[in-house]
Amino acid sequence: MTKEEQKQWDDAYAPLIAHDKEQNDIKVKCLDYVKTQVSTELYNDIIEYVKDCDFTDRFEITEVKRNNKCKQSEACDYLKEVWIDQYCNGGYFGDDFAGWVMIKINKKEYLKFHYSM
């Protein structure tokens, strides 16, 4: 790749890289807060759950739980209150899914994030 092509490549991907960094910074901030609100065991379950969701972004802490959530039963030791708002995200066989996850972290707050798999 020539220097000119490398510059074009870098310029084209700069906004995507900046967005990814911003989203990761928000994720870290939210998970740091969650760590102060839950037990170590629950925090570890939440971290594993987030990892299992493949591509995640738009993390936030919210007091609002939308009404159209479906409570999930999770095979975790400590993670019990998870709500999913899922939709089919396409894919060749129609088996790609995306949606919103909300995990209760205290009496009035939820960790909310978007995922796609």
Secondary structure, DSSP 4 states (H G I P E B T S, - for coil): --HHHHHHHHHHHHHHHHHHHHHHHHHHHHHHHHHHHS-HHHHHHHHHHHHHTBEEEEEEEES---TT-EEEP-S-SS---EEEEEEE---TTS--EEEEEEEE-SSS-EEEEEEE-
